[in-house]
Amino acid sequence: MKPSNHSSETLNTAPPKAMTIAVRRVLRPLVRGFIRFGLTWPLLADILKRTYVDIANEDFKTETGKPPTDSRISLLTRVHRKDIRRFRLEGAPASLNLADSSVGAQIIARWQAGEAYIDADNRPKPLPRTGGEGFDQLARSISKDTHPRAILDELVRGGAVRIDDENNVHLNTSAFVPAADFEALAWYYGLHLHDHIAASTHNISGNTPAFLDRSVHYSGLTPGSVAKLDTLSKELTMEMLLAVNAKAQELEARDKDHVDANQRMTFGAYFYSSADEDIKEEPGND
């Protein structure tokens, strides 16, 4: 059954119990990470209040299209008006910008899809350090602000590439993001979770067309079986990501001069395993 679309006047009624249980489950791994990285409750509470105000201001405009008043935002969110006024004075947070992703990650994406950089089997070729169709040329096609040597050193440090004795650069095909680069990992942490949750929220709200949001989940497996499924998932996922990446590079080049080329997309996959008890024992699952 399609969920009903709640109007702003009904948002302050009791939320569905199933939604409350789902949110508690979503928050558990998030809070685990918050504690690990020192994101304390007072800081999180301030971030949440700001986010409530931002969303109410952006998505719950009046019928005439005007932004809601502070009083209306307070009614919708239960955030105090003095905090709302403070947030307005401080300005809006920075928006998500895909150009903020690391130059290294953009180079890896181009290397895995560019016709000049892949072999007959669509695998990334080793590149000479310099010269035509070499690493330096590839790096400069992505960024003219950073010297290719500095980019290469960072990719080597992160384990994304290696340099052989003949000064050829080899790509680690499993490295879409340098594993040792925490800032890049944190950026993708925000991107992936944001887009997955946004797609799921779109779908559960009854909006159409629905976004792709599918998974395979089994219990009652041995660690050995889970390991086999993990390996299979990684192999199949890499094939899918490489295929989508190649098509996206092609379409991006085709669309670059179109006036409506203002859309972005994310396609991803994940694999997670744990003991059954981490779901059975979660509070609120009664």
Secondary structure, DSSP 8 states (H G I E B T S, - for coil): -------GGGTTS---HHHHHHHHHHHHHHHHHHHHTT--HHHHHHHHHHHHHHHHHHH---TTS----HHHHHHHH---HHHHHHHHHH-------GGGS-HHHHHHHHHTT-GGGB-TTS-B--EESSSTTSHHHHHHHH-SSS-HHHHHHHHHHTTSEEE-TTSEEEE-TT-SS-TT-HHHHHHHHHHHHHHHHHHHHHHHTT-SS----------S--HHHHHHHHHHHHHHHHHHHHHHHHHHHHHHHHHTT-TT---------------THHHHT-TT--
